[in-house]
Amino acid sequence: MRWNTWIRQMHRWLSLAFTLAVIANIAAMSLQAPAVWIGLLALVPLIPLLITGIYLFAQPYLARRRAVEG
C-alpha cells in the first residue's frame, strides 16, 4: 500500500472515531454530572485527524508545485 493511501485510510478511521467520541460526549452531557474525561475524549482522535487533514489538503498544491519546478 502506498503512503498516500495509508494516510487517507487512517484519516477515514480517525474521522469515524472522532464522530463516535462526539456522540459519547453529547450523551454524557445529558447526565446530571458528566465526567470531564469524556469531554476530553474527542481530542484524542482530533489531533491526528488535524495532522492527516492538513497533509491531505496540501497534497494537490505540493504536487502542482513539484510539476512546475521539475
DSSP file (Angstrom, degrees, kcal/mol; ACC not computed):
  #  RESIDUE AA STRUCTURE BP1 BP2  ACC     N-H-->O    O-->H-N    N-H-->O    O-->H-N    TCO  KAPPA ALPHA  PHI   PSI    X-CA   Y-CA   Z-CA
    1    1 A M              0   0    0      0, 0.0     2,-0.1     0, 0.0     0, 0.0   0.000 360.0 360.0 360.0 136.3    0.0    0.0    0.0
    2    2 A R     >  -     0   0    0      1,-0.1     4,-2.1     4,-0.0     5,-0.2  -0.336 360.0-114.7 -74.1 157.9    1.3    3.4   -0.9
    3    3 A W  H  > S+     0   0    0      1,-0.2     4,-2.2     2,-0.2     5,-0.2   0.900 114.9  51.0 -59.1 -45.8    2.0    6.1    1.7
    4    4 A N  H  > S+     0   0    0      1,-0.2     4,-2.1     2,-0.2    -1,-0.2   0.881 110.0  49.9 -63.3 -39.3   -0.7    8.4    0.5
    5    5 A T  H  > S+     0   0    0      2,-0.2     4,-2.4     1,-0.2    -1,-0.2   0.890 109.5  51.8 -66.0 -39.4   -3.3    5.6    0.5
    6    6 A W  H  X S+     0   0    0     -4,-2.1     4,-2.4     2,-0.2    -2,-0.2   0.904 109.4  49.4 -64.1 -41.8   -2.4    4.7    4.1
    7    7 A I  H  X S+     0   0    0     -4,-2.2     4,-2.4     2,-0.2    -2,-0.2   0.914 111.1  50.0 -63.8 -43.1   -2.8    8.3    5.2
    8    8 A R  H  X S+     0   0    0     -4,-2.1     4,-2.0     2,-0.2    -2,-0.2   0.918 111.6  47.6 -61.9 -43.8   -6.2    8.5    3.6
    9    9 A Q  H  X S+     0   0    0     -4,-2.4     4,-2.1     1,-0.2    -1,-0.2   0.908 112.1  49.5 -65.1 -41.5   -7.4    5.3    5.2
   10   10 A M  H  X S+     0   0    0     -4,-2.4     4,-2.4     1,-0.2    -1,-0.2   0.891 109.0  53.4 -63.6 -39.1   -6.1    6.4    8.6
   11   11 A H  H  X S+     0   0    0     -4,-2.4     4,-2.0     1,-0.2    -1,-0.2   0.890 108.1  50.7 -63.0 -40.1   -7.9    9.8    8.1
   12   12 A R  H  X S+     0   0    0     -4,-2.0     4,-1.6     2,-0.2    -2,-0.2   0.927 112.2  45.5 -64.1 -44.8  -11.2    8.0    7.4
   13   13 A W  H  X S+     0   0    0     -4,-2.1     4,-2.2     1,-0.2    -2,-0.2   0.864 111.5  52.8 -68.4 -35.3  -10.9    5.8   10.5
   14   14 A L  H  X S+     0   0    0     -4,-2.4     4,-2.6     2,-0.2    -1,-0.2   0.878 106.5  53.2 -66.3 -36.9   -9.9    8.7   12.7
   15   15 A S  H  X S+     0   0    0     -4,-2.0     4,-2.2     2,-0.2    -1,-0.2   0.877 108.9  49.7 -66.4 -35.2  -13.0   10.7   11.5
   16   16 A L  H  X S+     0   0    0     -4,-1.6     4,-2.2     2,-0.2    -2,-0.2   0.924 111.6  47.9 -65.8 -44.1  -15.2    7.7   12.5
   17   17 A A  H  X S+     0   0    0     -4,-2.2     4,-2.1     1,-0.2    -2,-0.2   0.890 111.5  51.0 -63.6 -39.2  -13.5    7.6   15.9
   18   18 A F  H  X S+     0   0    0     -4,-2.6     4,-2.3     2,-0.2    -1,-0.2   0.910 108.8  51.1 -64.3 -42.6  -14.0   11.4   16.3
   19   19 A T  H  X S+     0   0    0     -4,-2.2     4,-2.2     1,-0.2    -2,-0.2   0.916 110.9  48.0 -61.4 -43.7  -17.7   11.1   15.4
   20   20 A L  H  X S+     0   0    0     -4,-2.2     4,-2.3     1,-0.2    -1,-0.2   0.876 110.5  51.9 -64.9 -37.2  -18.2    8.4   18.0
   21   21 A A  H  X S+     0   0    0     -4,-2.1     4,-2.0     2,-0.2    21,-0.2   0.883 109.6  49.3 -66.8 -37.8  -16.4   10.4   20.6
   22   22 A V  H  X S+     0   0    0     -4,-2.3     4,-2.4     2,-0.2    -2,-0.2   0.904 110.4  50.4 -67.7 -40.4  -18.6   13.4   19.9
   23   23 A I  H  X S+     0   0    0     -4,-2.2     4,-2.4     2,-0.2    -2,-0.2   0.913 111.0  49.1 -62.6 -41.5  -21.7   11.3   20.2
   24   24 A A  H  X S+     0   0    0     -4,-2.3     4,-2.2     1,-0.2    -1,-0.2   0.874 110.2  52.2 -63.9 -36.7  -20.5    9.9   23.5
   25   25 A N  H  X S+     0   0    0     -4,-2.0     4,-1.8     2,-0.2    -2,-0.2   0.913 110.0  47.5 -65.6 -43.3  -19.8   13.5   24.7
   26   26 A I  H  X S+     0   0    0     -4,-2.4     4,-0.7     1,-0.2    -2,-0.2   0.905 112.8  49.2 -64.9 -41.4  -23.3   14.6   23.8
   27   27 A A  H >< S+     0   0    0     -4,-2.4     3,-0.6     1,-0.2     4,-0.3   0.881 110.5  51.0 -65.4 -37.0  -24.8   11.6   25.5
   28   28 A A  H >< S+     0   0    0     -4,-2.2     3,-1.3     1,-0.2    -1,-0.2   0.819 101.3  61.8 -70.7 -30.0  -22.7   12.3   28.6
   29   29 A M  H 3< S+     0   0    0     -4,-1.8    -1,-0.2     1,-0.3    -2,-0.2   0.748  94.6  63.0 -68.1 -21.2  -23.8   15.9   28.7
   30   30 A S  T << S+     0   0    0     -4,-0.7    -1,-0.3    -3,-0.6    -2,-0.2   0.666  87.9  90.8 -77.0 -14.1  -27.3   14.7   29.3
   31   31 A L  S <  S-     0   0    0     -3,-1.3    -3,-0.0    -4,-0.3     0, 0.0  -0.372  88.1-118.3 -75.0 160.6  -26.3   13.1   32.6
   32   32 A Q  S    S+     0   0    0      1,-0.3    -1,-0.1    -2,-0.1    -4,-0.0   0.919 107.1  22.9 -67.5 -43.2  -26.5   15.1   35.8
   33   33 A A  S    S-     0   0    0     -5,-0.0    -1,-0.3    -3,-0.0    -4,-0.1  -0.764  83.8-160.7-125.5  84.9  -22.8   15.0   36.5
   34   34 A P        -     0   0    0      0, 0.0     2,-0.2     0, 0.0    -5,-0.1  -0.373  23.6-113.0 -68.7 143.5  -20.9   14.4   33.2
   35   35 A A    >>  -     0   0    0      1,-0.1     4,-0.8    -2,-0.1     3,-0.6  -0.525  14.3-138.3 -74.6 140.3  -17.3   13.1   33.6
   36   36 A V  H >> S+     0   0    0      1,-0.2     4,-1.4    -2,-0.2     3,-0.5   0.855  99.6  63.1 -67.6 -35.2  -14.6   15.5   32.4
   37   37 A W  H 3> S+     0   0    0      1,-0.3     4,-0.8     2,-0.2    -1,-0.2   0.783  96.3  58.4 -65.6 -25.0  -12.6   12.8   30.7
   38   38 A I  H <> S+     0   0    0     -3,-0.6     4,-0.5     1,-0.2     3,-0.3   0.867 103.6  52.9 -70.9 -34.3  -15.5   12.1   28.3
   39   39 A G  H << S+     0   0    0     -4,-0.8     3,-0.5    -3,-0.5    -2,-0.2   0.850 111.7  45.4 -65.4 -33.4  -15.3   15.8   27.2
   40   40 A L  H >X S+     0   0    0     -4,-1.4     3,-1.3     1,-0.2     4,-0.6   0.596  91.7  85.0 -83.8 -11.6  -11.6   15.3   26.5
   41   41 A L  H >< S+     0   0    0     -4,-0.8     3,-0.8    -3,-0.3    -1,-0.2   0.830  82.6  59.4 -60.3 -33.4  -12.2   12.0   24.7
   42   42 A A  T 3X S+     0   0    0     -4,-0.5     4,-1.1    -3,-0.5    -1,-0.3   0.734  95.2  64.1 -70.1 -20.9  -12.9   13.8   21.4
   43   43 A L  H <> S+     0   0    0     -3,-1.3     4,-1.7     1,-0.2    -1,-0.2   0.771  87.4  71.4 -73.7 -24.4   -9.4   15.4   21.5
   44   44 A V  H << S+     0   0    0     -3,-0.8    -1,-0.2    -4,-0.6    -2,-0.2   0.955 111.2  26.5 -60.7 -52.9   -7.7   12.0   21.2
   45   45 A P  H  > S+     0   0    0      0, 0.0     4,-1.7     0, 0.0    -1,-0.2   0.713 113.7  69.9 -81.1 -16.5   -8.6   11.4   17.5
   46   46 A L  H  X S+     0   0    0     -4,-1.1     4,-2.2     2,-0.2    -2,-0.2   0.887  93.7  53.8 -68.8 -37.9   -9.0   15.1   16.7
   47   47 A I  H  X S+     0   0    0     -4,-1.7     4,-1.9     2,-0.2    -1,-0.2   0.961 114.3  38.5 -65.7 -52.1   -5.2   15.9   16.9
   48   48 A P  H  > S+     0   0    0      0, 0.0     4,-2.7     0, 0.0     5,-0.3   0.835 113.5  58.7 -66.8 -27.0   -4.1   13.2   14.4
   49   49 A L  H  X S+     0   0    0     -4,-1.7     4,-2.1     2,-0.2    -2,-0.2   0.898 105.9  48.7 -64.3 -39.3   -7.2   13.9   12.4
   50   50 A L  H  X S+     0   0    0     -4,-2.2     4,-2.3     2,-0.2    -1,-0.2   0.918 111.9  48.7 -64.0 -44.2   -6.0   17.5   12.1
   51   51 A I  H  X S+     0   0    0     -4,-1.9     4,-2.0     1,-0.2    -2,-0.2   0.932 114.8  43.3 -64.6 -47.0   -2.5   16.4   11.1
   52   52 A T  H  X S+     0   0    0     -4,-2.7     4,-2.6     1,-0.2    -1,-0.2   0.856 112.7  54.4 -68.6 -32.8   -3.7   14.0    8.4
   53   53 A G  H  X S+     0   0    0     -4,-2.1     4,-2.3    -5,-0.3    -2,-0.2   0.902 108.1  48.1 -66.4 -40.8   -6.2   16.5    7.2
   54   54 A I  H  X S+     0   0    0     -4,-2.3     4,-2.1     2,-0.2    -2,-0.2   0.911 112.1  50.8 -64.3 -41.4   -3.6   19.2    6.7
   55   55 A Y  H  X S+     0   0    0     -4,-2.0     4,-1.2     1,-0.2    -2,-0.2   0.939 112.8  44.8 -60.2 -47.9   -1.4   16.7    4.8
   56   56 A L  H  < S+     0   0    0     -4,-2.6    -1,-0.2     1,-0.2    -2,-0.2   0.849 112.4  52.5 -67.3 -33.6   -4.3   15.6    2.5
   57   57 A F  H  < S+     0   0    0     -4,-2.3     4,-0.5     1,-0.2    -1,-0.2   0.882 111.2  46.6 -66.9 -37.7   -5.2   19.3    2.0
   58   58 A A  H  X S+     0   0    0     -4,-2.1     4,-2.6     1,-0.2     5,-0.3   0.683  89.6  87.3 -80.4 -18.1   -1.7   20.2    1.0
   59   59 A Q  H  X S+     0   0    0     -4,-1.2     4,-2.4     1,-0.2     5,-0.2   0.891  88.3  45.8 -53.2 -50.6   -1.1   17.3   -1.4
   60   60 A P  H  > S+     0   0    0      0, 0.0     4,-2.2     0, 0.0    -1,-0.2   0.892 114.8  48.8 -63.1 -36.4   -2.6   18.8   -4.6
   61   61 A Y  H  > S+     0   0    0     -4,-0.5     4,-2.0    -3,-0.2    -2,-0.2   0.896 112.7  46.9 -69.9 -39.2   -0.7   22.1   -4.0
   62   62 A L  H  X S+     0   0    0     -4,-2.6     4,-2.3     2,-0.2    -1,-0.2   0.883 112.3  50.3 -68.6 -37.9    2.6   20.3   -3.4
   63   63 A A  H  X S+     0   0    0     -4,-2.4     4,-2.0    -5,-0.3    -2,-0.2   0.903 111.2  48.6 -66.3 -40.8    2.2   18.1   -6.4
   64   64 A R  H  X S+     0   0    0     -4,-2.2     4,-1.8    -5,-0.2    -2,-0.2   0.897 111.4  50.1 -65.0 -39.9    1.4   21.1   -8.6
   65   65 A R  H  X S+     0   0    0     -4,-2.0     4,-2.2     1,-0.2    -2,-0.2   0.901 110.4  49.6 -66.0 -41.0    4.5   22.9   -7.2
   66   66 A R  H  X S+     0   0    0     -4,-2.3     4,-2.3     1,-0.2    -1,-0.2   0.868 109.2  52.9 -65.5 -35.5    6.7   19.8   -7.9
   67   67 A A  H  < S+     0   0    0     -4,-2.0    -1,-0.2     2,-0.2    -2,-0.2   0.869 111.1  45.9 -68.2 -36.5    5.3   19.7  -11.5
   68   68 A V  H  < S+     0   0    0     -4,-1.8    -2,-0.2     1,-0.2    -1,-0.2   0.902 117.7  42.6 -72.9 -41.1    6.2   23.3  -12.2
   69   69 A E  H  <        0   0    0     -4,-2.2    -2,-0.2     1,-0.2    -1,-0.2   0.841 360.0 360.0 -73.3 -34.2    9.7   23.1  -10.7
   70   70 A G     <        0   0    0     -4,-2.3    -1,-0.2    -5,-0.2    -2,-0.2   0.456 360.0 360.0 -93.1 360.0   10.6   19.7  -12.2
